[in-house]
Amino acid sequence: MALTFTEEQEELRTTLRRFLADKAPSAAVRRAMDSDEGHDPRLWRQMADQLGLHGLALPEAYGGFGGGPVELGIVLEELGRVLLPSPYFATVALAGQALAASNDEEAKARWLPGIADGSTTATLALAEESGSWRLEDIETSAEHGTVSGTKMFVVDGHTADLMLVMARTGTGPGLFAVDGDAPGVTRTRLETLDPTRRLARVDLDDVPVRRVGPDGDSSPYLRTVLDLVAVALAAEQVGGARACLDAAVAYAKVRVQFGRPIGSFQAVKHKCADLLVQVEAARSAAYHAAAVAAEGSSELPVSAALAAACCADAFSHAAKENIQIHGGIGYTWEHDAHLHLKRAKSSEQLFGGPGMHRTRLADLVGI
């Protein structure tokens, strides 16, 4: 299975990195995360109109460009490098992939064009008060065209135009579309560890819904969606981990102690070398999972679980080591090292921690 990128994919990475260096430096990221919207609406439009990022991984029939998990992974890796506050992850990686994989032509025709052109924001809702992202733990119920449930905790749920809610039915779990402003929906923005990614509590009380995807027990489809989500998050985590590694190495070259750059000391050199090995291993796992997802291989559950565990660990470790190498300055609000640590720890638990993914991986391979 090829793990190398085409010339067009490499050009996408180069173009996007140059774009983000210009439009999303640290100062711009901090302004966006502190704003009422939680992101820069003008940049959101530029990402859609100038670069076509929103439709990059969506089918051409619905206004997209026909890419897939590999192209989406490149975008998310670069967005993860700069910690861009944006509803892109929720809209495209969560809801967009769920709709594209649904085989529900009516649903795709209704919502994908808006996602592709940037006029619609969306998200995916599963986690409830238990914090679990396992289908077996769903308590929210859908009956007679409405959905009700416990409190749900949803990425960018306070602003999303469309929410795709996973809920249980008499025949098994299914996916249901909810208008963000529908009667019975109460949305409350939460203060969380990571200021660069917004989270909301969503209460559903007899909210009218539309079924998305297959009828009956939709467990196989929903498990595929969750695997695609895990692969997307892994790509973002790789970008963050690489940014931490690059920052640590750059600082070790210029920080002088005892008349020498600290990078010349064996302890720091070994720390950076060990970190490089872990980040590159995570990158390989993420790229392999994206390639498997793009091929629609039956290997996806194994590859997704492996990438999810490996990349979460690598990002958290890289963020911690970056702060250690920076010393006292890394703990200050003025330095971006702490923002990476907060993103690393929050994304580590976003769809289940590394331990959960390792347990699932062991089950899948029969250990």
C-alpha positions as CSV (number, residue, x, y, z in Angstrom):
1,M,0.0,0.0,0.0
2,A,1.6,3.3,-1.2
3,L,2.7,5.7,1.6
4,T,4.2,8.3,-0.7
5,F,2.4,11.4,-2.0
6,T,1.7,12.4,-5.5
7,E,3.1,15.7,-6.9
8,E,-0.4,17.2,-6.6
9,Q,-0.7,16.2,-3.0
10,E,2.8,17.6,-2.2
11,E,1.8,20.9,-3.9
12,L,-1.4,21.0,-1.8
13,R,0.8,20.7,1.4
14,T,3.2,23.4,0.2
15,T,0.4,25.8,-0.8
16,L,-1.5,25.3,2.4
17,R,1.6,25.7,4.6
18,R,2.4,29.0,2.8
19,F,-1.2,30.2,3.1
20,L,-1.3,29.4,6.9
21,A,2.1,31.0,7.5
22,D,0.6,34.2,6.1
23,K,-3.0,34.0,7.4
24,A,-2.6,32.1,10.7
25,P,0.5,33.1,12.6
26,S,0.5,32.8,16.3
27,A,-1.0,36.3,16.9
28,A,-3.9,35.6,14.6
29,V,-4.6,32.2,16.2
30,R,-4.8,33.9,19.6
31,R,-7.1,36.6,18.4
32,A,-9.4,34.0,16.8
33,M,-9.5,31.7,19.9
34,D,-10.4,34.7,22.1
35,S,-13.1,36.0,19.8
36,D,-16.8,35.5,20.2
37,E,-17.0,33.3,17.1
38,G,-14.0,31.2,18.2
39,H,-12.5,31.5,14.7
40,D,-11.9,34.0,11.9
41,P,-15.0,34.1,9.6
42,R,-13.0,35.8,6.9
43,L,-10.3,33.1,6.9
44,W,-13.1,30.5,6.9
45,R,-14.4,32.0,3.6
46,Q,-10.9,32.3,2.1
47,M,-10.3,28.6,2.9
48,A,-13.4,27.7,1.0
49,D,-13.3,30.2,-1.8
50,Q,-9.6,30.5,-2.6
51,L,-8.3,27.0,-1.7
52,G,-11.4,24.9,-1.9
53,L,-10.5,23.1,1.3
54,H,-14.0,22.4,2.4
55,G,-14.9,20.4,-0.6
56,L,-11.5,18.8,-1.1
57,A,-12.4,15.4,0.2
58,L,-16.1,15.4,-0.9
59,P,-17.6,13.9,-4.1
60,E,-17.6,16.0,-7.2
61,A,-21.3,15.3,-7.7
62,Y,-22.1,17.5,-4.6
63,G,-19.7,20.4,-5.2
64,G,-16.5,18.7,-4.0
65,F,-13.2,17.9,-5.7
66,G,-13.3,14.2,-5.4
67,G,-10.4,13.7,-3.0
68,G,-10.5,11.5,0.1
69,P,-8.9,10.7,3.4
70,V,-5.4,11.2,2.1
71,E,-6.0,14.7,0.9
72,L,-8.1,15.5,4.0
73,G,-5.2,14.2,6.2
74,I,-2.8,16.6,4.5
75,V,-5.1,19.5,5.3
76,L,-5.6,18.4,8.9
77,E,-1.9,17.9,9.5
78,E,-1.2,21.4,8.4
79,L,-4.1,22.9,10.4
80,G,-2.8,20.9,13.4
81,R,0.7,22.4,13.0
82,V,-0.7,25.9,13.6
83,L,-3.5,25.0,16.0
84,L,-6.0,26.8,13.8
85,P,-9.2,27.6,15.6
86,S,-11.9,26.7,13.1
87,P,-15.0,24.6,12.6
88,Y,-13.2,22.8,9.7
89,F,-12.6,19.6,11.7
90,A,-16.2,19.3,12.9
91,T,-17.7,20.3,9.6
92,V,-15.6,18.4,7.1
93,A,-13.8,15.6,9.1
94,L,-16.7,14.7,11.2
95,A,-20.0,15.6,9.5
96,G,-18.7,15.7,5.9
97,Q,-17.2,12.3,6.1
98,A,-20.3,10.9,7.8
99,L,-22.6,12.2,5.1
100,A,-20.2,11.1,2.2
101,A,-20.1,7.6,3.6
102,S,-23.8,7.3,4.2
103,N,-24.9,6.2,0.7
104,D,-28.0,8.4,1.4
105,E,-28.3,10.3,-1.9
106,E,-31.0,12.6,-0.6
107,A,-29.0,13.5,2.5
108,K,-25.8,14.1,0.5
109,A,-27.6,16.2,-2.1
110,R,-29.2,18.3,0.7
111,W,-26.2,19.0,2.9
112,L,-22.9,18.3,1.1
113,P,-23.0,21.2,-1.3
114,G,-23.3,23.7,1.6
115,I,-20.4,22.0,3.4
116,A,-18.3,22.1,0.2
117,D,-18.8,25.8,-0.4
118,G,-18.4,26.8,3.2
119,S,-22.0,28.1,3.7
120,T,-22.9,25.3,6.1
121,T,-21.2,24.3,9.3
122,A,-21.9,20.9,10.8
123,T,-20.7,18.5,13.4
124,L,-21.2,14.9,14.8
125,A,-22.7,14.2,18.2
126,L,-22.2,10.9,20.2
127,A,-20.5,11.6,23.5
128,E,-22.9,11.9,26.4
129,E,-22.3,12.4,30.1
130,S,-20.3,9.2,30.4
131,G,-17.8,10.7,27.9
132,S,-17.9,7.4,25.9
133,W,-17.6,7.3,22.1
134,R,-18.7,3.6,22.0
135,L,-21.9,2.8,20.1
136,E,-22.8,0.3,22.9
137,D,-23.0,3.2,25.4
138,I,-25.5,5.4,23.6
139,E,-28.4,6.5,25.7
140,T,-29.9,9.1,23.4
141,S,-33.0,7.6,21.8
142,A,-34.8,8.3,18.5
143,E,-38.4,7.3,18.1
144,H,-41.3,8.5,16.0
145,G,-39.3,11.1,14.1
146,T,-37.9,12.8,17.2
147,V,-34.8,12.4,19.3
148,S,-34.3,12.9,23.0
149,G,-31.5,12.2,25.3
150,T,-29.0,13.0,28.0
151,K,-26.7,15.9,27.7
152,M,-24.4,15.6,24.7
153,F,-20.9,17.1,24.4
154,V,-20.3,18.2,20.8
155,V,-17.3,19.8,19.1
156,D,-18.4,23.2,17.8
157,G,-21.9,22.3,18.7
158,H,-22.9,25.8,19.9
159,T,-22.6,27.2,16.3
160,A,-23.2,24.3,13.9
161,D,-26.0,24.7,11.4
162,L,-26.4,20.9,11.2
163,M,-25.8,18.2,13.9
164,L,-25.6,14.5,13.0
165,V,-26.6,12.7,16.2
166,M,-26.0,9.1,16.9
167,A,-28.9,7.6,18.7
168,R,-30.4,4.2,19.6
169,T,-33.6,2.9,18.1
170,G,-35.5,-0.3,18.6
171,T,-33.4,-2.0,15.9
172,G,-30.0,-0.6,16.8
173,P,-28.1,2.6,16.6
174,G,-28.6,5.1,13.7
175,L,-27.6,8.5,12.6
176,F,-30.1,11.4,12.6
177,A,-29.8,15.0,11.2
178,V,-30.8,17.8,13.6
179,D,-31.2,21.4,12.7
180,G,-29.0,23.4,15.1
181,D,-31.8,25.9,15.7
182,A,-34.7,23.3,15.8
183,P,-37.2,23.6,18.7
184,G,-36.1,21.5,21.6
185,V,-32.4,22.1,21.0
186,T,-30.5,23.9,23.8
187,R,-26.9,24.6,23.2
188,T,-24.4,26.0,25.8
189,R,-20.8,26.8,25.0
190,L,-18.4,25.3,27.6
191,E,-15.1,26.6,28.9
192,T,-12.6,23.8,28.2
193,L,-8.9,23.0,28.6
194,D,-8.2,23.7,24.9
195,P,-9.0,27.3,24.0
196,T,-8.4,26.6,20.3
197,R,-11.2,24.1,19.9
198,R,-14.7,25.0,21.1
199,L,-17.0,22.4,22.8
200,A,-20.7,22.7,23.6
201,R,-23.2,20.9,25.8
202,V,-26.3,20.1,23.7
203,D,-29.6,19.1,25.3
204,L,-32.2,17.5,23.0
205,D,-35.9,17.4,24.0
206,D,-38.2,15.8,21.4
207,V,-36.3,17.4,18.6
208,P,-37.6,16.6,15.0
209,V,-35.0,14.6,13.0
210,R,-34.3,13.0,9.7
211,R,-32.7,9.6,9.4
212,V,-29.4,9.6,7.6
213,G,-27.9,6.4,6.1
214,P,-29.2,2.9,6.3
215,D,-32.3,1.9,8.2
216,G,-32.4,-0.6,10.9
217,D,-29.1,-1.4,12.7
218,S,-26.6,1.0,11.3
219,S,-23.7,-0.2,13.5
220,P,-21.4,-1.2,10.6
221,Y,-21.8,2.1,8.9
222,L,-21.4,4.1,12.1
223,R,-18.3,2.1,13.0
224,T,-16.8,3.0,9.7
225,V,-17.6,6.7,10.3
226,L,-15.9,6.5,13.7
227,D,-12.8,4.9,12.1
228,L,-12.7,7.7,9.5
229,V,-12.9,10.2,12.3
230,A,-10.1,8.5,14.2
231,V,-7.9,8.6,11.1
232,A,-8.6,12.3,10.6
233,L,-7.8,13.2,14.2
234,A,-4.6,11.2,13.9
235,A,-3.4,13.3,11.0
236,E,-4.1,16.5,13.0
237,Q,-2.2,15.1,16.0
238,V,0.8,14.4,13.7
239,G,0.8,18.0,12.6
240,G,0.8,19.2,16.2
241,A,3.5,16.7,17.2
242,R,5.8,17.8,14.4
243,A,5.3,21.4,15.3
244,C,6.4,20.7,18.8
245,L,9.4,18.7,17.7
246,D,10.5,21.5,15.3
247,A,10.1,24.2,18.0
248,A,12.1,22.1,20.5
249,V,14.9,21.5,18.1
250,A,15.0,25.2,17.0
251,Y,15.2,26.4,20.6
252,A,17.9,23.8,21.5
253,K,20.1,25.3,18.8
254,V,19.9,28.9,20.0
255,R,19.5,28.6,23.8
256,V,22.9,28.9,25.4
257,Q,23.9,27.6,28.8
258,F,27.5,27.4,30.1
259,G,28.7,29.0,26.8
260,R,27.2,26.3,24.6
261,P,23.9,25.7,22.9
262,I,21.8,23.3,25.0
263,G,21.3,21.1,22.0
264,S,25.0,20.2,22.2
265,F,24.4,18.5,25.6
266,Q,23.9,14.7,25.4
267,A,20.7,14.7,27.5
268,V,19.0,17.2,25.2
269,K,20.3,15.6,22.0
270,H,19.0,12.2,23.1
271,K,15.6,13.7,24.1
272,C,15.2,15.3,20.7
273,A,16.4,12.1,18.9
274,D,13.9,9.9,20.8
275,L,11.1,12.4,20.1
276,L,11.9,12.4,16.4
277,V,11.6,8.6,16.3
278,Q,8.2,8.7,18.0
279,V,6.9,11.5,15.8
280,E,8.0,9.7,12.6
281,A,6.5,6.4,13.8
282,A,3.2,8.3,14.4
283,R,3.4,9.9,11.0
284,S,3.8,6.5,9.4
285,A,0.8,5.1,11.3
286,A,-1.4,8.1,10.3
287,Y,-0.3,8.0,6.6
288,H,-0.9,4.2,6.4
289,A,-4.4,4.6,8.0
290,A,-5.3,7.3,5.5
291,A,-4.2,5.2,2.6
292,V,-6.2,2.2,3.9
293,A,-9.3,4.4,4.4
294,A,-8.9,5.8,0.8
295,E,-8.9,2.3,-0.6
296,G,-11.9,1.2,1.4
297,S,-10.0,-1.7,2.8
298,S,-11.3,-4.1,5.4
299,E,-8.1,-3.3,7.3
300,L,-9.5,0.1,8.3
301,P,-10.6,-0.8,11.8
302,V,-7.1,-2.1,12.7
303,S,-5.2,0.8,11.0
304,A,-7.5,3.4,12.6
305,A,-7.1,2.0,16.1
306,L,-3.3,1.8,15.7
307,A,-3.1,5.3,14.4
308,A,-5.4,6.7,17.1
309,A,-3.3,5.3,19.9
310,C,0.1,6.0,18.4
311,C,-0.6,9.6,17.3
312,A,-2.3,10.6,20.6
313,D,0.7,9.4,22.5
314,A,3.2,11.0,20.2
315,F,1.5,14.4,20.3
316,S,1.2,14.4,24.1
317,H,4.8,13.3,24.5
318,A,6.0,15.9,22.0
319,A,4.1,18.7,23.7
320,K,5.5,17.8,27.1
321,E,9.1,17.5,25.8
322,N,8.8,20.8,24.0
323,I,7.9,22.5,27.3
324,Q,10.8,20.7,29.1
325,I,13.4,21.8,26.5
326,H,12.1,25.4,26.6
327,G,12.4,25.5,30.3
328,G,10.5,28.1,32.3
329,I,9.5,30.1,29.2
330,G,7.5,27.1,27.9
331,Y,5.1,27.4,30.9
332,T,4.2,31.0,30.2
333,W,1.0,32.2,28.6
334,E,3.0,34.2,26.1
335,H,4.6,31.1,24.6
336,D,2.7,28.7,22.3
337,A,4.1,25.6,23.9
338,H,1.3,25.5,26.4
339,L,-1.3,25.8,23.7
340,H,0.1,22.7,22.0
341,L,0.0,20.8,25.3
342,K,-3.6,21.8,25.9
343,R,-4.6,20.7,22.4
344,A,-2.7,17.4,22.8
345,K,-4.3,16.5,26.1
346,S,-7.8,17.4,24.9
347,S,-7.6,15.6,21.6
348,E,-6.1,12.6,23.3
349,Q,-9.4,12.1,25.0
350,L,-11.7,13.4,22.3
351,F,-12.8,10.1,20.8
352,G,-11.6,7.8,23.5
353,G,-8.1,7.7,25.0
354,P,-5.2,5.6,23.7
355,G,-6.0,2.9,26.2
356,M,-9.4,2.4,24.6
357,H,-8.0,2.2,21.2
358,R,-5.3,-0.3,22.2
359,T,-7.9,-2.5,23.8
360,R,-10.0,-2.4,20.6
361,L,-6.9,-3.1,18.5
362,A,-6.1,-6.1,20.7
363,D,-9.7,-7.4,20.2
364,L,-9.5,-6.9,16.5
365,V,-6.3,-8.9,16.1
366,G,-7.3,-11.5,18.6
367,I,-4.8,-10.9,21.4
